[in-house]
C-alpha cells in the first residue's frame, strides 16, 4: 500500500497540473474539481486493496509445510 500511496500523491499533483493546463484552454473548467479529486483516489485504493487482499488470502490458506515440501 506504500506504493499505492506514493502513486496517488504523484497522480494528484499531476492531475492538478493537468487541470490547470486544461483551464487555460477551456475557460469554464475548474482545475481542482473536488469530487474527482476525492472519488478517484478512493476508487484506486479500493482496487489496490482487492488486488492485494485476494492473493494474500489464498496464500494464507496454504499449509506452510505442504508448500515447502513441494518446492
N, C-alpha and C positions, 0 to 999 in steps of 0.2 A: 504494500500500500504506500510505501515511501516513494516508489517510482511514480505511482499514480498521482500523489500529491505534488511532486515536482513537475510532472507533466501538466497538471491542472494549473499550477501557478504560472508556468511559461505560457500556456494556452490563453490564460486570462489576460496577461499582458499583451500578447499578440492580438487577441480579439479586440481589446480596447484600442490598440493602434490601427487595426484594420477598420474599426468603426469610425475612428476619427478621419481616416482617409476616405471612407465612403461618405462621410458627412460633407467633405469638401466638394465631392462630385454631385451628391444628391442633397440638396439643401434641407429637406424636411425630415431627414433620417436622424434619429437620436443616436449618438455614438456610444452611449452607455445604457442600453436597454436593460433595466433591472431584472425583468422576467427572464430574458435569455441568459443573462449572466448568472442567474441563480439556478434555473432549471437545468441548463446544460451540464454544469459540474455535478449536480446530483444524479443525473442520468449516467454520466461517466463513472461515478463512484459506485453506483448500483451495479453496472455492468462488470466492473472490476471485481467487486465482491463476489458476484455469482461466478465469474470466470475462475476465481481462485478458490472459492469455497467448495465447489463440486469436486474437483480433483483431490483436494485435501481430505474431504470426507471419504472418498473412495480409498485413498491411501491409508487412512486411519483404520479402516475395517480389515485390512490385511494383517494376518499374524506375522510379527517380525521374524520369528524363527522359520516360518514357512518361506518367507521372501528371501531370507539369507541362504536357505538350503538350495533354492532354485538358481541362485546366482552362481 
